[in-house]
Amino acid sequence: MYAPERQQEILRIAQESGRVDVLSLAEEFQVTAETVRRDLKAMDRAGLLRRVHGGAIPVGRLGFEPDLAERDAVAADEKDRIAQAALAELPADGNVIVDAGTTTARLAAAVPVDAALTVVTHALPVAARLADHPGIALHLVGGRVRHRTRAAVDAWALGSYAEINADVVFLATNGFSPDSGLTTPDLAEAAVKRAVIRAARRVVLLADSGKFGQEHFARFGDLTDVDLLITDTGLSPDDARSIESRGTEVVRA
């Protein structure tokens, strides 16, 4: 296969999947990773793709946001491991904020039945998983509910979080990196995420390694705002050390 043919196929895969990664493409086309990187570099220069850490995304996808079911199916095993590791960060008889996200929802589903906590969330999927928990005092923050994420946003949500002092927030993100920080596609969601960071004494970010290097439209914080990142072993030791050098502890579950 000639390079133009391969690049056309790479573009098709990227448009269908929303992202391509170097190692998977190298295996699929039976070429070296360096060959794929040259392809992605050429396509980036041509304005067809935008290179991100480990791969590329189609141009125009910075604002793209898959629906909840689609996101929940991505990296399911990794998200389960992250959620299990996050249980160790639950305070005893404390109060926590659980942000809207597919991994944070898995944490909510995994909370032990003997836990005694006050939980604040603006995410309907999180609230649904905790509503019948016998030891949880659940506070549901209101606002306009975004259909794509089932999360409350705008003035009501922002005002509620301004009145809260939580022990810890379990934060979600669509993308993270040392340079671009924490990003998400929607400005209203980003505003709420900034509010929950301000409302908690400790910030624990739950994010699978596939989000590392991804950059989205709305920026809501820096990795330096995060006390602990819980991710999976797909994040390389070198990248973990790079993050830790800036003051954020990293756990690779």
C-alpha positions as CSV (number, residue, x, y, z in Angstrom):
1,M,0.0,0.0,0.0
2,Y,1.3,3.4,-1.0
3,A,1.5,6.2,1.5
4,P,-1.4,8.2,0.0
5,E,-3.6,5.1,0.1
6,R,-2.6,4.4,3.7
7,Q,-3.3,8.0,4.7
8,Q,-6.7,8.0,3.1
9,E,-7.6,4.9,5.1
10,I,-6.2,6.5,8.3
11,L,-8.4,9.5,7.7
12,R,-11.4,7.2,7.3
13,I,-10.7,5.4,10.6
14,A,-10.2,8.7,12.4
15,Q,-13.5,10.1,11.2
16,E,-15.4,7.0,12.1
17,S,-13.7,6.4,15.5
18,G,-12.9,10.0,16.5
19,R,-9.3,9.2,17.2
20,V,-6.4,7.0,15.9
21,D,-3.4,5.8,17.8
22,V,0.1,5.1,16.4
23,L,0.5,1.6,17.7
24,S,-2.8,0.3,16.5
25,L,-2.3,1.8,13.0
26,A,1.2,0.3,12.8
27,E,-0.2,-3.1,13.6
28,E,-3.2,-2.8,11.2
29,F,-1.0,-1.6,8.2
30,Q,2.0,-3.8,9.1
31,V,4.4,-0.9,9.1
32,T,6.6,0.7,11.7
33,A,5.4,3.2,14.3
34,E,7.8,5.7,12.8
35,T,6.1,5.3,9.4
36,V,2.7,6.0,11.0
37,R,4.1,9.1,12.8
38,R,5.3,10.4,9.4
39,D,1.9,9.8,7.9
40,L,0.2,11.7,10.8
41,K,2.7,14.5,10.6
42,A,2.0,14.9,6.8
43,M,-1.7,14.8,7.4
44,D,-1.4,17.3,10.2
45,R,0.5,19.7,7.8
46,A,-2.3,19.1,5.2
47,G,-5.0,20.1,7.7
48,L,-6.6,16.7,7.6
49,L,-5.8,15.6,11.2
50,R,-4.6,17.2,14.4
51,R,-1.8,15.3,16.1
52,V,-2.3,14.6,19.8
53,H,-0.2,12.5,22.3
54,G,0.1,9.0,20.9
55,G,-2.1,9.5,17.8
56,A,-4.4,12.0,16.1
57,I,-7.9,13.3,15.9
58,P,-9.8,14.7,12.9
59,V,-9.8,18.4,12.4
60,G,-12.9,19.9,13.9
61,R,-13.2,17.3,16.6
62,L,-12.1,19.5,19.5
63,G,-15.8,20.3,20.1
64,F,-17.0,16.8,19.4
65,E,-18.7,15.1,22.4
66,P,-19.9,11.5,22.1
67,D,-23.0,10.6,24.0
68,L,-23.0,8.9,27.4
69,A,-23.5,5.4,26.3
70,E,-20.7,5.6,23.7
71,R,-18.3,7.1,26.3
72,D,-19.2,4.5,28.9
73,A,-18.2,1.7,26.5
74,V,-14.7,3.1,26.0
75,A,-11.9,1.6,28.2
76,A,-14.5,-0.1,30.4
77,D,-12.0,-2.4,32.1
78,E,-9.7,0.5,32.8
79,K,-12.5,2.6,34.2
80,D,-13.5,-0.3,36.6
81,R,-9.9,-0.6,37.9
82,I,-9.7,3.2,38.4
83,A,-13.0,3.2,40.3
84,Q,-11.9,0.4,42.5
85,A,-8.6,2.2,43.3
86,A,-10.5,5.4,44.0
87,L,-12.4,3.7,46.8
88,A,-9.3,4.1,49.0
89,E,-9.7,7.9,48.7
90,L,-13.2,8.0,50.3
91,P,-13.0,9.7,53.6
92,A,-14.4,8.1,56.8
93,D,-17.7,9.8,57.7
94,G,-16.8,12.7,55.4
95,N,-18.3,14.7,52.6
96,V,-17.5,14.4,48.9
97,I,-18.4,15.8,45.6
98,V,-18.7,13.4,42.7
99,D,-18.4,15.1,39.3
100,A,-20.2,14.0,36.2
101,G,-18.4,11.4,34.2
102,T,-18.5,7.7,33.2
103,T,-15.6,6.7,35.5
104,T,-17.0,8.7,38.5
105,A,-20.4,7.0,37.9
106,R,-18.6,3.6,38.2
107,L,-17.1,4.8,41.5
108,A,-20.6,5.7,42.7
109,A,-21.7,2.2,41.8
110,A,-18.8,0.7,43.7
111,V,-19.2,2.5,47.0
112,P,-19.4,-0.2,49.8
113,V,-22.7,-0.8,51.5
114,D,-21.2,0.0,54.9
115,A,-19.9,3.4,53.8
116,A,-21.2,6.5,55.7
117,L,-20.8,9.6,53.6
118,T,-22.4,12.9,52.5
119,V,-22.3,13.0,48.7
120,V,-23.0,16.0,46.6
121,T,-23.4,15.6,42.8
122,H,-24.9,17.4,39.8
123,A,-24.8,14.2,37.7
124,L,-28.0,12.2,37.4
125,P,-26.3,8.9,36.7
126,V,-24.2,9.3,39.9
127,A,-27.3,10.2,41.9
128,A,-29.2,7.2,40.5
129,R,-26.5,4.8,41.7
130,L,-26.4,6.3,45.2
131,A,-30.1,7.2,45.8
132,D,-30.8,3.8,47.5
133,H,-27.5,3.5,49.4
134,P,-28.4,3.2,53.1
135,G,-25.3,5.0,54.4
136,I,-25.3,7.9,51.9
137,A,-26.8,11.4,52.6
138,L,-27.2,12.4,49.0
139,H,-27.5,16.0,47.9
140,L,-28.5,16.6,44.2
141,V,-27.4,19.9,42.7
142,G,-29.9,21.4,40.3
143,G,-29.7,23.4,37.1
144,R,-30.2,22.9,33.4
145,V,-29.6,19.3,32.6
146,R,-27.5,18.6,29.5
147,H,-28.9,15.7,27.6
148,R,-25.6,14.5,26.3
149,T,-24.0,14.1,29.8
150,R,-27.1,14.1,32.1
151,A,-25.3,16.7,34.2
152,A,-26.8,19.9,35.7
153,V,-25.0,23.2,34.6
154,D,-25.4,26.9,34.6
155,A,-26.3,29.4,37.5
156,W,-28.1,27.1,39.9
157,A,-25.3,24.5,39.9
158,L,-22.6,27.2,40.2
159,G,-24.4,28.9,43.1
160,S,-24.8,25.6,44.9
161,Y,-21.2,24.7,44.7
162,A,-20.2,28.1,45.9
163,E,-21.8,27.3,49.2
164,I,-20.0,23.9,49.8
165,N,-16.8,22.9,51.5
166,A,-16.1,19.3,50.7
167,D,-13.3,17.0,51.9
168,V,-12.6,15.7,48.4
169,V,-13.9,15.9,44.9
170,F,-13.7,13.0,42.5
171,L,-13.2,14.9,39.2
172,A,-13.7,13.7,35.6
173,T,-12.3,15.1,32.4
174,N,-12.4,14.5,28.7
175,G,-8.7,15.3,28.2
176,F,-5.6,16.0,30.3
177,S,-2.0,16.8,29.7
178,P,0.8,18.8,31.4
179,D,0.6,21.5,28.7
180,S,-3.1,21.8,27.9
181,G,-4.3,21.0,31.4
182,L,-7.9,19.7,31.9
183,T,-10.3,20.2,29.1
184,T,-13.9,19.3,28.1
185,P,-16.0,20.1,25.0
186,D,-18.6,22.2,26.6
187,L,-18.2,25.6,28.3
188,A,-21.0,25.2,30.7
189,E,-19.7,21.9,31.9
190,A,-16.2,23.4,32.3
191,A,-17.6,26.2,34.5
192,V,-19.2,23.6,36.9
193,K,-15.9,21.6,36.9
194,R,-14.0,24.8,37.9
195,A,-16.6,25.3,40.7
196,V,-16.2,21.8,42.1
197,I,-12.4,22.2,42.2
198,R,-12.8,25.3,44.2
199,A,-15.3,23.7,46.5
200,A,-13.1,20.8,47.7
201,R,-10.0,20.7,49.9
202,R,-8.6,17.7,47.9
203,V,-9.0,17.0,44.2
204,V,-8.8,13.4,42.9
205,L,-8.9,13.1,39.1
206,L,-10.2,9.9,37.7
207,A,-9.2,9.6,34.0
208,D,-8.2,6.6,31.8
209,S,-4.9,6.9,29.9
210,G,-6.7,7.3,26.6
211,K,-7.5,10.8,27.6
212,F,-3.9,11.7,28.1
213,G,-2.8,14.2,25.5
214,Q,-6.4,14.9,24.3
215,E,-7.4,18.5,24.0
216,H,-10.9,19.8,23.9
217,F,-12.6,23.2,23.4
218,A,-13.1,24.3,27.0
219,R,-10.3,24.4,29.5
220,F,-11.2,24.3,33.2
221,G,-8.0,23.8,35.1
222,D,-4.4,22.7,35.3
223,L,-2.9,19.4,36.4
224,T,-1.4,21.4,39.2
225,D,-4.9,21.8,40.5
226,V,-5.1,18.0,41.0
227,D,-3.7,16.4,44.2
228,L,-4.0,12.8,42.9
229,L,-4.5,11.4,39.4
230,I,-5.8,7.8,39.3
231,T,-5.4,6.4,35.8
232,D,-4.5,3.0,34.3
233,T,-1.2,1.3,33.3
234,G,-1.7,2.6,29.7
235,L,-0.1,5.8,30.9
236,S,3.6,5.3,30.5
237,P,6.0,5.5,33.5
238,D,7.7,8.5,31.8
239,D,4.5,10.4,31.4
240,A,3.5,9.6,35.0
241,R,6.9,11.0,36.2
242,S,6.4,14.1,34.1
243,I,3.0,14.7,35.8
244,E,4.4,14.0,39.2
245,S,7.3,16.4,38.7
246,R,4.7,19.2,38.7
247,G,3.3,18.2,42.0
248,T,0.5,15.8,41.2
249,E,0.6,12.3,42.7
250,V,-0.1,9.5,40.1
251,V,-1.6,6.1,40.7
252,R,-1.6,3.6,37.8
253,A,-4.3,1.0,38.5
